[in-house]
């Protein structure tokens, strides 16, 4: 997921929200098995998106990602799912330029592990 901060936020405000509020919320809501934050210093190729950060999140299965009830750990309760979705979006909107966010679903296939 490529993200940019809201234009009116200073970098320290953006990172305080991302690291101090949104990251703990991710672990509370989602069945992530990997959460990797990467800050981007600059785009390497002309015309590339100028993302501030890239986040990699891994979940146990494709079904965990595609089923919002599972992804938001709502336990089959529609009202709880709605509450969690609303809260998650409110947190994101405080610090993220939502219109510029880009998400890409990917998968990883490990064919052989090589000892190092």
N, C-alpha and C positions, 0 to 999 in steps of 0.2 A: 504494500500500500504506500503510495507516494503522497506526502502531505506537505502543506505549507501553513504557516501560522497566519492568523488574522492580521491584516495590514496595520491595525492600530496598536498591536501588542509589541512590546520590546522583546528581545530574545529571551531575557531572563524570565519574563512573564509566561512566554510560550512554553519554555522548558519546565518551569515550575508546575504548570497545568498538566503537561504531558507526562512528566516523570512522577509528580506527586499526587495527581488526581486520576488521570486517565489510565495509567499503567496498573495501579492497584485495582481499579474497576474492571479492567480486562480480566485479571486473574479471578475476580469475584464472579463475573458473569459467564465467561467463556471457557470451554474445555480445552484450553491451549496446552500443547506439550512443548512448544518453543515460542518464545517471544523475543525477537531480536530487533533492537533499535539501532538505526544507523543515521548519523548526521551527514548531510551532503555539503561539502565545501563549495563545489561549483559543478556546472555541467561540463562534460568533456568534449562534446561534439556540438557544433553550431546548430541552433534551432531546437536543442533538447529542452524538455521541461525543466524549469528551475526549481526543483523540489528542495525543501529545507531538510527533509528527512524521509527515510524509507523504513518501513516496518515489515518484518517478516513474522507471520503468525502461522503456526502449524497446529492442526487439530488431528485427532486420532483417525477420522475417516471423512470421506466426502459427505456422507449423510449428516455428520455433526455440523458441517458447514452449511449445507443446504436446508436443513430443517431448523427454522428459527427457534422453535421451542427447545430443541436440543442445544443450539448454538448459544442461546441466552439462558440456559439452565433453568427453565421455567417449570419443569416438572409436570407438563401437560396442563397447566393452569393458564388460560387465556388472559385473565386479568393480570396475573403476575408477569406474563410475557409483555403485555402492553406497558406495564409499569417499568419493566427493565429496559425495553426499547426506548421509551420516552426519556428516561433518566440518562441512558447512554448517549442519545442524541443531544440532550441539553448540555452534557459535559463536553462533548466534541465541539459543539457550536460556540462554546466559550473561548476556545483557543485556536480552532482549526478553520481555515478557509475551505468550507465544505464544497463549494462550487469547483475548486481545483483538485479535490481529492481523486486519486485514481486507484482502483483496486483491480488486481489480476489474480485469478485463481490458478494455481500451479500445482503440479504434483512432482514427487521425487521417486525415482526407481533406483534402488541400489542393487546392482547386478553382482558385484563382488567387492568384498572388503579387503583392502591391501594393507598388510601390516607395515607400520612405519618404524 
